[in-house]
Amino acid sequence: MSDTKNLVEVRDLKMHFPVKTGWNKTIPLKAVDGVSFDIKPGETLGLVGESGCGKTTVGRTLLRLYTPTSGEFRYNGELVTEKNMPSLRKEMQMVFQDPYSSLNPRMTVEDIIGEPLDVHKLYSSRDERREKILKLMETVGLNAEHATRYAHEFSGGQRQRIGIARALAVDPKFIVCDEPVSALDVSIQAQVVNMFEELQEKLGVAYLFIAHDLLVVHHISDRIAVMYLGKIVEIADADELNENPIHPYTTSLLSAVPIPDPNIARSRKRITLEGEIPSPLHTPSGCAFRTRCPYATEKCAQECPTLQDRGNGHQVACFNR
């Protein structure tokens, strides 16, 4: 039975891409390989991990930009399928990583933000359409005179605001934020992250916040999931994960986060992982992290650890920690 307290429920989601290896031969690239998590209404789940671990693929697969290989995704208790996705599209939106490539250069800001309103027929007159667009622009901190301009006339931060306004146009309850601040300057990042928080407070929207910057993720998230090579290896409350990381991969990631106090930074030991990152085309047997793990044993090569609760909802997939 599904837990109605959760807005989003993902169970054993897999996304494998066939890769050609020769004449009529393919092998699966396991971008996402059995991911499960829940998100409550109005909650932010941060999803972190190094480049290529499958974070973006998770977000895109949830919104059916890719058709999942297997697994299930429930939204508000309802199983999401190819058939009912068009009707649920209004409830779920995405903010893309690169604001410039996700905005049509031939459309004015008014038309970009108004496009979802047109698709879902969410107005009864041209005046109501324009009023809604101007209100959305005001919500994300853009001026009314920006409406007739084109995307190339804006800075990176302003373009991202246009993308956020477009996502908010259909009044969604769940937004996948795919590295929404990684292409922006640090000063602009803070503004956009604060805006996400204000919007959540005002509209009660839930986020899946995908990023590789742990400082940003810790700031905005209620809970954080750490991903490695297509699998979630640790998931916990943001503060708990920051203060008490258990998985050796999480410990290593957190040791690389810069600290503004030079005295603390000098005394802290950086944990450097040795060994090569395995290819998702040829993942190691058992635990995918074992080739770089200082605690790996024979058992790690034979079995793949599953997420186990260590108390207070802190789940870790590791035999030896």
N, C-alpha and C positions, 0 to 999 in steps of 0.2 A: 504493500500500500504506500502511496506517496504522502509525504508530510506536507499538509496544506500551509504550514507556517513558512515554508520555503517558496520563494518566487521562482527560483531557478534550481533545477535538480539535474545533474549530469551523472550518468552511470556508465562506466566502462567505455567511454568514447574512444573510437579508433579512427584514424585517418591515414590510410596507406596509399601512396602514389605509385603506380606502376612505372618502373624505369627500364627502358630497353637495354639489354646487355648483348644483343646479337640478333641474328635472323629469327624472327618470331619468338624471341625469348624475353621475358621480363622478370624482374625481381621487385618485391615491394619495398619502397622507402617508407619506413615507419615514422612519419612525422609526429603523429600523436598515437600513443600505444597503451590504451586502457586508462583514461583519465576520469576521475570521479570527484565531484565537489557540489556544494549547495551554496546558494546566495539568498539571504532573506530580503524582504522588501526594504528599500532604503539603506541597504548595506553595501560596503565596498569591499570586494575581494581583490587583493593585489596578486598578480601572477608574475613571478620573476624567474630569471634564469639567463644563461649566456645566449648569445646570438646563435640561431639555428636549433634551439632546443624544442621548438614547436609551439611557442606561446601564441604567436599570431595565427597559426593554423587552428588552434583551439577556438579563438574568437570567430574566425571566418567560418569554421565548420558549424558552430552554434547557430549562426545566422544564415546557414545554408548557402553561403557563397561557394562552399564545397559540399558535395554530398558525402556524408560520413560513410566509412567502410562498415562500421557496426557500432553498437552502443545506443543508448537512448538519452534524449534530452526532453525534460518536462518543463513547461512554462505554466506557472500557476496551477499545477496539478494535471495539465493537459499535455499529452504526448505530442511533440512537434514532429510533423511529417512533411513530405513534399507537398501533400494535398492541402494541409491547413496552414502552411507557412505564409501564403499571400495574405490571408486574413489576420495573421499574427504580426505581419511585417510592421504594422503601425505601433505595436507594443514594444518592439525591439529595434534599436538603431545602432549605428557604428560611427565612431569618430576615428578617421584614418591617421596614420603616422605622418605622412607628408601632405600638408594642407594644399600645397600647390598642385600636385598631380591628381588630387581627388576633387578639384574644382574645375568646372568647364571654363576655359579661357575666353570662350565666345559669349558667355552669359554674364549679364550684370548681376550684382549681389542680390538685387531684388528677385531676379528670376531663379538664381541658385537656391535661395532660401524658400522661394515660393513653389519650387518644383514638387516637393512632397505634398504640399497642399493641393496642387493640381491633380497629382496622381490619385490621391485618396478623396478628392472632391470635398474638401473641408471648409468650403465657403459658399455663400449663396450669391454674392455680388463682387464686382471688381473692387469696390470700396472696402468691403470686409476683408478681402484678400490683402490689400495694401495695408490696412490697419493691423492685421495679424503679423505681417512681415515687419513692420516698423516696431511693433511691440517686442518681437523676438530679437530684433537688432538691439533694442534698448536693454533687454535682459542680459545680453552678452557684452554690453559695453560698446556698441557701435552707434554712430550718429546717423540721423535720418538722411543727411546729405551723402552718405556713403552708398545709398541704395542704387544710384545710377552708375556707379563705377564698376570696373572690371577687376578680377582677382589679382592681376599683375601689378596693380596700382597700390597694393597693400603690403605691409610688413608681414613677416612670418607669424607673429603673434596675432595680428588682425585676421590673417587668413584662417588660422586655427579657430578663431571666434566665429568666422563665417561658417566653417564646417560644423561647429557645435550648434549654432543657431539652426542650421539645416536639419541636424539630428533631432533637435527639440521641437521642430515644426509640427510633428504629428503627436506630440504629448506622450512620449514613450515612458514606460515604467522601468525599462532595463536598457542600459547603453554599454556596448563593448568599446572601451577606450584603448585603441591599439597604439601604444607608445605615443600618446598625443603631445608630449612635450619634448621628445628626444631631438627633434629637428630645430628646437628654439634656443635662443640665448638664455643663459641662466637667469638673468633679471626678468625676462619675459616668462620663463617657466613658472616662477613663483606666482605671477599674476594669473596665469591660466589654471594652475592647480588650485589656487584660492577660489577662482570662479567656479570650478567643478564642485568644490565644497559648498559654496553659497547656493548653487543650483540644487544640490542634493537636499540642503536644509529647506529650501523654498518649495521644491517640487516633489520631494520624497522618492527620487529616482534611485535605482540600484545600479552599481557599476561593476563590471569586470575590468579592472585597471591593469593593463599589460605594460610592463616596463622592465628595463634592466638596471635602472638607478634605484638602489635600495633606500636611499635617503628620501627620495620623492615618494616611493611606495609606502614606506613606514609612516610618512606624514599624512597621507590621504586615506590609507586602508584601515578597515576594522580588523580584517584577517589577511594573512599572506600565505600563498601557496608557492612553494619553490619547485621548479621544474628542471629536470635533467634528461636529455635525450628521449623526449616523448612521454616521460612519466613524471608524476608528482612524487617527490621524495620526502617532502615535509609540509605540513600545513598547521597553522596555529594563529592565535590572536597576535596582532602586530607587535605589541609590547613584549609579549611572552617570547616570540620568535627572536626579537632583537636582543633580549637579555639572556635567553636560555636556548640557543640553537643546539640541536642534538645531532642532526645528520652531518657527517664530515664535509659534505659539499656546501651546506648552508654556512657552517663555521668558516669555511674558506672564503665564501662570498662576503660575509660580514667583516672579515679581517681586512678586506680590501677597501672598505668604505672609508673615505677620508674624514679625519676628525679635526675640527678647527683649532683645538687646543694643542700647541706644539709639544708641551710636556707629556700629555697623555699619548699623543701620536708616537713620540720617541720610545716610550716605555712599552708600547704594544707590539706584539709579534705578528708579523704578516705570515699567514699560512699559504705557502705556494704549493699548488698541485703539480705533481710530476706525471710524466707520461703523456701520450697523445690522446686527444678527444676522439673516441671511436666514431666511425661513420654510421649514420642511421641506416645505411644500406647493409652494413655488416655489424650489427650490434653484438657485443660479447654475450656468451651464455650466462644465465643467472642474472646477477645484478649488473646493470649497465655501467655503474660507477666503479666497479671493482678494479678496473685497469689503472685507476688513478687514486685509489683509496689506500691510506696507510694502515687501515684496520682489516683489510680483506683477508678472508680465510678460504679454505677449500669449499665450505658450504656456500659461500657467495658465488662460486663458479657454477654450482649445481642448481641452486634454487634462486628464484627472484623474490626478494622480500616484498611483502604487501604492507600497506599503511596500518600501523597498530596504534591504538590510543594510549598515550602515556599520562593521561589525566588532564582535566580542564580543556578537553577538545584538542590537545596537542598531539597530532598524529605524525608518526615517523616510519619510513620504510627502510629499516636497517636492522641487521641481525646483531651487530657488535657494539651498538652504542646505547 
